[in-house]
Amino acid sequence: MIAVSRVAVVGSGVAGTAAAILLAEGGVDVDVFELKPDLSALGSGITLQGNALRVFDRLGVWEKVKEAGYPFDVLGLRAPGPEAQVIAQIPDAPTGGPDYPATAGMYRPDLARILADRATEVGARFHYGTTVESFEQDADGVDITLSDGSTGRYDLLIGADGLHSSIRAQLGIEVEPQRTGMGIWRAFVPRPKDVTHTDLYYGGPVYIAGYCPTSDDMMYAYVVEPAQDRHLLSPEQGVQVMKELSRGYGGPWNEIRESLDDASRVNYTSFTQHVVPDAWNRGRVVIIGEAAHSCPPTIAQGAAQAGEDAVVLSELLLSRDAVNQSLWDEFHARRLPRATEVVDASVQLGQWQIDHVQDADVPGLVRRIAMLVSQPA
Ligand SMILES: Cc1cc2nc3c(=O)[nH]c(=O)nc-3n(C[C@H](O)[C@H](O)[C@H](O)COP(=O)(O)OP(=O)(O)OC[C@H]3O[C@@H](n4cnc5c(N)ncnc54)[C@H](O)[C@@H]3O)c2cc1C
C-alpha cells in the first residue's frame, strides 16, 4: 500500500501541477484548488534549464514542451553600447544530461496548458476560483474547508501556492520572501531573426539587459534595475520606461525597442529570496515550490527547483507505506540543502552586481550550481 490515497494540492503552478501529475499517475486521487478563475491565457516567457526539462520528461510532457518552446545550448555575453559587441558565446551546461538541450525558452501560458492537460489526462481534478480557507489535521488525515463552504478529508495537503503562500501562513511558518534590491521589466515581443539564444548584457544603464527566444516567432526581453516602487505607473508609462532603460543597448535591442508597445504586456516585478530553513511540513501538510523557497532568476532555477520538490515528494509518497517522520526526514535531506544552495548562489550573483564587485568568480559559482543540479534531485 502507498502512503496516501487522497491528496489535496493548493496552487496550479509548476510545483502543484507536477505533484498532481505524478501522484495521479501513481493511482492517487488528486484535487487541485487554484485561486485564479481559469488557466491564464496571458503571460510572459520563462527560461527553463536542462534539469527542469528532465523533470518535464518525468512528467510525460517533454515532447510537447520541446515542440512549443525554443531549445538552445549557448549563452551569449554582449557589451552595452550601440555596437552590442559579442564578448563570448559560452556553451551552456546541459544540466538535464545529454538527452536534453541545455536550455529552452517557453511562453508561460503554453507551459501551464501542457502541464494542466497532462494532469487532467492522468486523472487529477482542477477546481479553479477555489482555495482552501482553513484546515485541521489529526494523526490520520487533514480536514479542509474550501472557499465555497464545502469540506473534504484528505491524507495529505500540499501547499504549492507560491510566493505569498496562504498555506505557509496557516501553518504558522513565519519566513517571508525578502526583496533582494533588484527589479525586472519584462516584455513579450516578436523575435528578431538573429536572436537564437539568450544574450546577457552586463553593465550600462541597468544591471542586466537580456532576452530569451520562446518560439520561432516570439521571445521575451528584460532589463534588471535597482528595485523601486513602479506600481503606480500605467501600462503605457511602463512601455516608455522600458524603452528608455534599453536605449543603452544596441544589436537586437534596436528592433526589440521598436516593437515595444501596449501589446508587449510590459510588467515589473521585484526579485525576492527566501528559504524555509527547517521543516517544510507540519504533520500532514507540506509546502513546496515558491511557497518554501524563492530565488531571483539570475540562474533561472525557480521552475526546476519547484518541479524537483514535486518529483522527490511524489516519489517518497508512492514508495512508502506511511506518512511518517522518516519520509519527511528523507524529503528534507534531499530538498533543503539543494534548494538553499541554489537560492544562495542566485542571490550572490545579484549582490555582486549591486555591490559592483569587479573580480567576482561568476563562472566558478555558475559551474558549481550547474554541477549540483546536474545530479538528479
Ligand atoms: C521576474 C521573475 C522571473 C522569473 N524567471 C524565471 C525563469 O526564467 N526560469 C525559472 O525557472 N524560474 C523563473 N522564475 C521563478 C519561477 O517563476 C518560479 O520559481 C516558479 O514559477 C514557482 O512555481 P510554483 O508552482 O512554486 O509557484 P507559482 O508558479 O507562483 O504557482 C502558485 C500558484 O498558486 C496559486 N495560488 C496562490 N495563492 C493561492 C491560494 N491561496 N489558493 C489557491 N491557489 C493559490 C497561484 O495563482 C499560482 O497559480 C522567475 C520569477 C520571477 C519573479
The ligand as an SDF file (V2000), in Angstrom:
LIG
                    3D

 53 58  0  0  0  0  0  0  0  0999 V2000
   10.5080   38.0460  -12.5500 C   0  0  0  0  0  0  0  0  0  0  0  0
   10.6740   36.5730  -12.4230 C   0  0  0  0  0  0  0  0  0  0  0  0
   11.2390   35.8630  -13.4680 C   0  0  0  0  0  0  0  0  0  0  0  0
   11.4180   34.5090  -13.3420 C   0  0  0  0  0  0  0  0  0  0  0  0
   12.0150   33.8340  -14.3630 N   0  0  0  0  0  0  0  0  0  0  0  0
   12.2470   32.5260  -14.2340 C   0  0  0  0  0  0  0  0  0  0  0  0
   12.8990   31.8200  -15.2750 C   0  0  0  0  0  0  0  0  0  0  0  0
   13.2510   32.3860  -16.3120 O   0  0  0  0  0  0  0  0  0  0  0  0
   13.1120   30.4910  -15.0910 N   0  0  0  0  0  0  0  0  0  0  0  0
   12.7080   29.8270  -13.9590 C   0  0  0  0  0  0  0  0  0  0  0  0
   12.9180   28.6070  -13.8530 O   0  0  0  0  0  0  0  0  0  0  0  0
   12.0720   30.4790  -12.9750 N   0  0  0  0  0  0  0  0  0  0  0  0
   11.8310   31.7940  -13.0900 C   0  0  0  0  0  0  0  0  0  0  0  0
   11.1790   32.4460  -12.0920 N   0  0  0  0  0  0  0  0  0  0  0  0
   10.7190   31.6830  -10.9460 C   0  0  0  0  0  0  0  0  0  0  0  0
    9.5590   30.7950  -11.2820 C   0  0  0  0  0  0  0  0  0  0  0  0
    8.5500   31.5360  -11.9380 O   0  0  0  0  0  0  0  0  0  0  0  0
    9.0010   30.1840  -10.0180 C   0  0  0  0  0  0  0  0  0  0  0  0
   10.0540   29.6410   -9.2600 O   0  0  0  0  0  0  0  0  0  0  0  0
    8.0480   29.0570  -10.3020 C   0  0  0  0  0  0  0  0  0  0  0  0
    7.0240   29.5200  -11.1200 O   0  0  0  0  0  0  0  0  0  0  0  0
    7.4670   28.5920   -8.9790 C   0  0  0  0  0  0  0  0  0  0  0  0
    6.4230   27.7110   -9.2290 O   0  0  0  0  0  0  0  0  0  0  0  0
    5.3660   27.4170   -8.0790 P   0  0  0  0  0  0  0  0  0  0  0  0
    4.4550   26.4050   -8.6470 O   0  0  0  0  0  0  0  0  0  0  0  0
    6.0420   27.1310   -6.8080 O   0  0  0  0  0  0  0  0  0  0  0  0
    4.6110   28.8090   -7.8440 O   0  0  0  0  0  0  0  0  0  0  0  0
    3.6760   29.6450   -8.8100 P   0  0  0  0  0  0  0  0  0  0  0  0
    4.0590   29.4780  -10.2150 O   0  0  0  0  0  0  0  0  0  0  0  0
    3.6380   31.0150   -8.2480 O   0  0  0  0  0  0  0  0  0  0  0  0
    2.2520   28.9730   -8.6390 O   0  0  0  0  0  0  0  0  0  0  0  0
    1.4700   29.1670   -7.4910 C   0  0  0  0  0  0  0  0  0  0  0  0
    0.0140   29.0080   -7.8880 C   0  0  0  0  0  0  0  0  0  0  0  0
   -0.7680   29.0710   -6.7040 O   0  0  0  0  0  0  0  0  0  0  0  0
   -1.8820   29.9080   -6.9330 C   0  0  0  0  0  0  0  0  0  0  0  0
   -2.3020   30.4230   -5.6390 N   0  0  0  0  0  0  0  0  0  0  0  0
   -1.7510   31.4240   -4.9130 C   0  0  0  0  0  0  0  0  0  0  0  0
   -2.3950   31.5670   -3.7530 N   0  0  0  0  0  0  0  0  0  0  0  0
   -3.3770   30.6430   -3.7390 C   0  0  0  0  0  0  0  0  0  0  0  0
   -4.3780   30.3010   -2.7980 C   0  0  0  0  0  0  0  0  0  0  0  0
   -4.4760   30.9260   -1.6290 N   0  0  0  0  0  0  0  0  0  0  0  0
   -5.2280   29.2950   -3.1150 N   0  0  0  0  0  0  0  0  0  0  0  0
   -5.1250   28.6290   -4.2960 C   0  0  0  0  0  0  0  0  0  0  0  0
   -4.2000   28.9230   -5.2120 N   0  0  0  0  0  0  0  0  0  0  0  0
   -3.3330   29.9100   -4.9350 C   0  0  0  0  0  0  0  0  0  0  0  0
   -1.3820   30.9520   -7.8900 C   0  0  0  0  0  0  0  0  0  0  0  0
   -2.4510   31.5600   -8.5880 O   0  0  0  0  0  0  0  0  0  0  0  0
   -0.4850   30.1240   -8.7990 C   0  0  0  0  0  0  0  0  0  0  0  0
   -1.1900   29.5590   -9.8620 O   0  0  0  0  0  0  0  0  0  0  0  0
   11.0000   33.8160  -12.1830 C   0  0  0  0  0  0  0  0  0  0  0  0
   10.4040   34.5140  -11.1430 C   0  0  0  0  0  0  0  0  0  0  0  0
   10.2500   35.8850  -11.2610 C   0  0  0  0  0  0  0  0  0  0  0  0
    9.6260   36.6450  -10.1210 C   0  0  0  0  0  0  0  0  0  0  0  0
  1  2  1  0
  2  3  1  0
  2 52  2  0
  3  4  2  0
  4  5  1  0
  4 50  1  0
  5  6  2  0
  6  7  1  0
  6 13  1  0
  7  8  2  0
  7  9  1  0
  9 10  1  0
 10 11  2  0
 10 12  1  0
 12 13  2  0
 13 14  1  0
 14 15  1  0
 14 50  1  0
 15 16  1  0
 16 17  1  0
 16 18  1  0
 18 19  1  0
 18 20  1  0
 20 21  1  0
 20 22  1  0
 22 23  1  0
 23 24  1  0
 24 25  2  0
 24 26  1  0
 24 27  1  0
 27 28  1  0
 28 29  2  0
 28 30  1  0
 28 31  1  0
 31 32  1  0
 32 33  1  0
 33 34  1  0
 33 48  1  0
 34 35  1  0
 35 36  1  0
 35 46  1  0
 36 37  1  0
 36 45  1  0
 37 38  2  0
 38 39  1  0
 39 40  1  0
 39 45  2  0
 40 41  1  0
 40 42  2  0
 42 43  1  0
 43 44  2  0
 44 45  1  0
 46 47  1  0
 46 48  1  0
 48 49  1  0
 50 51  2  0
 51 52  1  0
 52 53  1  0
M  END
$$$$
